């Protein structure tokens, strides 16, 4: 039996045993039970002959008289408690006697006769009429006869009897010789066992059954803890934890998520031989690497892209992973925090060349773009500025035009998201774009609102924010179910993977209304049309 099953067995036992114990005690064993308890059985003999101020007080007890005036020679006293010790009520019809018999319980005292008897305590005052003159309460032939008393749960009454030793107490029975215990005879219909009245015990401490049950539950908890600690490395699902090597490539915007998820996956599958290679060369570069290195078979490569593949790559299979937000970033000295789609089109189209033309500082506009194989650039071209695909690189240092370039918008290109952010932060008047996750952690640049809308998942889902895309994971054909590629993809969509994706500012596709398409609600307005160039 494997570790997971042992934990299930312990959990089931921890639930079932207390339930069975409760049912056994309160439904089966304790359902209907009539009990008695001898709370006192003692003589009135002065064992130590104690005197106080010349008076022997014990002698007063030895001067008790029988009903005919005869002094008791060897008196004793018995206090008997009769109680409902079950879980249901006891009615007068429940007593196991003939219908015309008014007596429900009889008490005998071997070796002693009853000199006097009184009912001393009632748990409820409404029980008093049950002991009236015609109730059946009597002493007959040395036997105390108690009436059929209806008892609610936990109800009781007590009987105090004064007794005298008789000649049949046994040869050599001295004044301090012990008596046989009282014999209580009675029963109820449908009671525990044969229905007879049962002797109970006063609980002055914790019952051993309760101690045993607590010890059992403690052992169950300790067993589960031991299995959890000792079997921590073996508890992962076998399909999700697979050994081998896997290369993660493609989108630089999604790189932080993949690096964190790969490390968490490695920790989760501790004993597995797992190796991740990271080679983030942009979305298009990742797809090209996946295609060229596959050679007609499943490989150990996963390519992540901002958006879909080209039509001429039919063997690459996409899986929507996350709904990703992008943002425009600007140098903090530009003095601009909000741009419309039209203004963005004019900036990248060369019609606005100074930030003062849109209410900003007197600084020339410098564009920092991604390379043409970048998925982030593809998203920008599709959703924000469709003319950027014709935007030529005119500068290397983002400050001066290359020789022979015509005057126009100064545009430089960088190969990764981090390089774009660093260039914008150190170049006055620069503007660029990147994934929201990486840009949000930078304090040396500003995030630009588009049409008054901040980059939020809610704004994008309502069609108010246009700069977003679906992040896809691509494989060359269908990877084997037990392969590292398949296991890691499943990991990205389970609870831990979703937490990592969400913590980086993305929304897991499985949480959207349409996880297959992984895009905003199609019934809502569109996410906005790209500005023309």
N, C-alpha and C positions, 0 to 999 in steps of 0.2 A: 504493500500500500504506500503510495507516494505521500510527500509532505503535505500537499494541499488537501488530500483526503483525510489525513490525520487531523488537521485543523478543523475540517468540517465535522468530523466525528466528535471532537471535543466540544465544539460549539453546540451541536445537537444535544449531547449529553448534558451540557450546562443548562439547557432550557428544559429538556424533558424530565430530568430527575426531580427538580423542585415541583414541577406540575404533577408528576405521579405521586410524589410524597404528599402534596396537598390533597389530591383526590383520595388517596388511601386513608389519610387521617380524617378528613372532614366529610367524605362521601361514603366510603365503604366501611372502614373501621368505626369511625366516630359518628356515623349517620344517626343512630338511635341507641343510646346507652344509658342505663340506670346504674348508678354507682353508690358506694358507701365508703365511709372512712371512719375508723376508730381513732378519735382524736385524744382520748384519755381512757386508760384502764389501770386503776391504781387502788391500793388499799388505804385504810385510814390508820395504819399501825404507826406508832411513834418509834421510828427506827433508831433515833439517837437520844431519845428521852430528854428533849430540850425543855428547859423551864425558863420563864421570864418573870422576874419579881415574885418568885415563889409560886407561880401559877403554871400548871402544865396545860397549855392551850390545846394540845393534841387530844387530850381527854374529852374535850367537848365533842369532837367528831366521833369518838368511840361510845358516846352516850345516846346515839341515834336509836330510835325506837321503830319497831315494825308497826303495821296498821293495828294490831291487837294490843299495843302497848308494851310488847316484849322488847327489851333492849337488845340491839344488835351486838353480837359477840365479835365477829370478824368481818366488819363491813368493808365494802369496796365500791368504787364508783366507775361508771363507764359513760363517756360522752360519745355519742354516735351521730355522724353526719350522713344524711341521705341526700343525694344530689342527682341532677340531670347533668351527666358529664359528656353528653353527645352533642350533635350539631342540629338536631331537630327537637321539636316539642314532644312531650309525653302527656297523653290524655288518660283519663280514667279507664277508657276502653282498651288501652294498650297493655294493661297489666294482664299477665298470663295466669288468670284465675277464672273460676266459673263466674258466670254473669251475676249470680245472686250472692256471691261472696264479697263482703264489703272490705275485707282485709287484702292489702296489696303486698305487704312485706311483713315477715315474721322474724323475730330475733330471739335466739336461744343462748343461754349462758351455762355451759356444762360445769357441774360442780358448784353452782350458785343458784340461789333463788332470788326473784325480784321482790325487794322490800318496798320500793317506791319508784315512781317514774313520772317525768314531766317533760313536755315539749318546751324547750328553752329558747329557741331562736328560729325565726322565719325570715327567709330572704326577702319576702314581699308580704306586706300586711294583708293582702287579699287572700292569702292562704289560710288565714285564721279559721274561717268557717269549715275548712276541710277536717278540722279536729274537734268538731262539736260532739255532744254527748252520744248522738246516734251515728257517728261517722264510722265506727268500727274500731276506734282507738281503745285498747284494753290490755289487761294482763291476764292471761289464762294459762293455768298449769305451768307457771314459771316462764312463760313465753310472752314477750311484748308483741302485740299485734298492732301494726300501723295501717292506717286506711289507704285507699287508692287515691293518692294526691296528684292532681295535674301539675306538672312542672314545666315551665318554660326553659329555654336554654339557660344554663348556669344557675337555675333556681335550686334552692336547698332548704332543708329544715334540720334541726338538731334535737336529739332526745338524750336526756340525762337520767340515768338509772342508778338507784342505790340498791346494792346487792348484799346478800349474806351467804357465807360459805355453808354448804350443806354436807351431810355425812358422806355422801357419795363422791366427795372431792378426791378421794384416794387415800389409801393408808399412809399414815405418817405425814399428812399435810399439815404443816405448822402454820402459824399466823402469817408468816412471810413467804409461804410457798407460792409459786406462780400459778396463775389460773390459765386454763385453756382459753384461747381467744373466742370472742362471741361468734356464733354462727348466724349469718344473715341469709334468709331464704326468701327468694322472690325472683321475678323475671318479667319481661315485657315481650309482646309479640313483635316479631320482625327486628329484634335487637341483634347486637353483635354476637357472633358465635351461636350458641344455643339460646340466647336471649336472657340468660341468667344475670342477676345483679352482680356487678364486679367491684372488687375492692380497688380503690384509687389511692394515690399517694399525694401528699402535700408537696408542691413544687417549691422548695426553698432555694433552689439554684437553677442553673441553666439545664434544661433537659438534655440527656445524652443524644437524643435524636437530632436536636437542633445543632449541637456541637458537631455531630457527624456530618450533617448536611453542609454546614459552613466550611468544614475542613475539605469536603469533597469539592465544593465550588472554588476554594482557594487553589486546590491541586489542578483543577481544570484551567484556571487563569494562568497559573505558573507554567502549565504544559503548553498552552497557546503562546505564551511569551517565549518559552524556550524554542519552540518550533519556529517562531518568527525570527529570533535572533540567530539561531544556528542554521536555519535554512534560508536566510535572506537572499543568498545568491542563486537559490534554485527555484524561487517562487515566480519568476517571470514566465509568461506564457511561451511555450516552445516555439510557436510560429513567429513571435516578435523578437526573440533573442536568437540570432544566428551568427555564427562566426564567419570570418573571411575579411576581404578587403573591398572597400567601396570608395569610389572617387565622386565627390560632389563638385559640380562645376556649374557655370552659367551666371545667373544674375548676381551682380555685386550688391544690389539693393537688398536682396534677401540673404546675403552672406551672414550677417550677425545671427539671424534665426538659426541657420543651418549649423553654424559652429557651436552654438549653445546646445542645440538639440543633439548633435553628434556626441558632445561630451556627456550629456545626461544619459543618452542611450548606452554609452560605454560603461557608465557607472551602474546603470540598472542591470546590465548583462555582464556582471563582474568577471565571471569565470570564462566567458566566451573570448575567443581570440578575434577581436574586432579592431580593424585599422581603417581610419578615414583619411583620405587624401583630399585636400581642398585646393581647387584650381579654378578660381572665379575669373573668367575672361569676358564676361558680358553674356547676355542671353543668346545672341546669335552665335557667338563663339562657342558657347557651351553646346548648342545643338549641332554645330559643325563637328565638334570633337566627338560627340556621341555617335554621329553618323559615320565618321571616318574610322573610328577605332572599333566599331562593332563588328565589321567584316562578316555580316550576314548571320550573326548569332547574338544571343543575350550576353551582355557584358556586365561588368561591375562598375557601371557609370550611371549616375543620375544627373540629368541636366535640368536646372530650374530656370524658368524664363518669365519675364514680365510680358504676358500676352501669349498668343498662339504661335505655332510654328508656321513655316511656309507650306504652300500646297505641294511642293515637290519633295516632301519628306514623308511619304505615306507609311513607312514602317515605324515611325516614332509615335508612341502611344502617350497621350496627355492624361494627367490626373489633376483636377483643380485642387489646390492646397489652401490658398488663402486669398482673401480680398485685401489688396494692398493700396495704401494711399501714398501719393507723391505730393511734393510741394515745390514752389519756387522759393529760392533763397537769394538774398541780396546783401551787399556790403552795408554795414550799419551806418556808414556816413552818407549813404544815398538819400536818406530822408524820406523814404517811401515805404509804406506798409501795406497798401492796398492797390490792386490794379484790376481793371476790367479786362475781359477777353479781347476787346478791341484795342486797348492800350498795349496788351502783350503782343498782339499781331503787329502793331505799329513799331514796337521796340525791335522785334526780331526781323521785321521787314525793312528796317532802315529808315523809317519815316520819323522816328523820334530818336535823336542822337544825344540828348542831354536830359538829365533828370529834372531840371527845372521846368521842362515842358509838361511834366505831369505833377507839378507841385513839389518837387524835391529839391535837392541841393544842386548847385552849379557844378556838376561833374559830368564828364562824358560817359556814355553808356558803353559798357564792355560786356560782351556775351561770352559765357563759359558753357560749352556744350559737351556732350558725350560723343564718343566715336560712333560711326555709322552702324557698327555691329551691336550697339547697346540696346537692350530691351527698354531701359528707361527712356532713351531717346525715341524709340518707337512709340511709347505711350505718349510722350510729349507731342510728337508729330500727329498722332491720331486724335488726341483729345483737346490739345491746346492750340497748336500752330501747325497747320498742315503744310505750310510753305517751308518749314525748317529743313525738309529733306533736300531742298535746293540751296540751303545756306552753306556757302563755301567757307573753309578754314582760311582766315586772313591773317592770323597771328600765331606765333609760337609762345610768346611770353605774356600774352593778354594785355600788352601795353602799347606795342608798336605794330604797324602793318608790315607784312612781309613785302620784300621788294617786288615791284610790278603789280601789286594788288590795287584795284581801283578804290577810290574813297567810298566808304559805305560803312555798314555796321562792323565793328571790330569783333571778330569771333575767333576764339581759340577752343581747342578740344582736348579733353582729358580721358584717360582710359578707365577710370573707376569712380565710384561715388565719392570715396574719400578724397581723391585728387580734386574733384570738382569743388567740394566743400572747402578744402584748404585754399584753393585758388581764389574763390569768391571772398573768403575771409581776409586775404592779404592784398587784394587788388581793389583800390578805391573805384567806386562806380560799377562794380561787377555784379552780374546777375546770372544765376544758373538754376539747375533743378536737380532733385534727388529724391530718394525714398524718405518718407516722413520720419521713420524711426531714427535713422542716422542724423538727420538734420535737427531733430528735436533736442538732441543732447549737446548741441553746439551753443556756446554763449557768445561767440565772436561774430555772429551774423544774425540776420533777421529772416523770419518766415513771412512770406507775402500772402495776404488774403487774396482770393480771386472773387471779384464781384461782391466784396464784403463778407465772404464766407471763409471761416477758418477751415483747415484740413481736418475734418472729423468724420468718423464712420457714419454718424447720424446724418450729417449734411450730405454726404455722398449717397447714402441709401435713400434719401428723399429727393435726389436729383438736383440738389442745390450746389454741390461741389463737384467740378468736372474732372479733376486730375486723379484718376484711380485706374487700377487694372487688376486682373486676376493673375495670381502667381500659379504657374503650372509646373508640375514635375513630369519629366519625360523619360521614358525607357525605350530601349530598342527592342520592340516586341514585348511579350508578356513575360516578366521574370518569374522563375519558379517560386511556388508559395513559401518554401522554407529558405529562400535565399536571403542574404543580408539586405539586398535592395528592397525586396517585398516587405521584410520585417521593419526596416527603417521608415518606409512609407506608411505602414500601419501605425508606427509609433508617433508620427507627426499628426495623426488624426485622432489618437486616443487622448485621455484626460491630461496626461503630463505634456504631450506634444502640443495640445491646444493651449495649455497654459503658457508655454514658451512663445508660441505664435502670437497669442493675445498680448503678452507682456511687452512685445516689441512693436506694438501699435498696429498690428494687422488683425483681421478677423478671420477665424477658421471658417472654411467653406461650409463645414457641416452645421454651422450655426445660422447660416443664411436661409432665407425663405426657399431659394432654389439652389441647393448645394451643387447640383450637376453643372449648372451654368456659372455659379459663383459670381453673381453680379447683383446689383440692386433690383428691387421689385420691378418686374417689367411693366406692371400696371401704373407705375408712377412716371412722372415726366422724365425725359431723357437726361443724361448727365451733362448735356451741353455740347454744342458743336464747336469744332476747332476753328480758330480765327484764321482767316485767309492771309496769304503773304503778298 
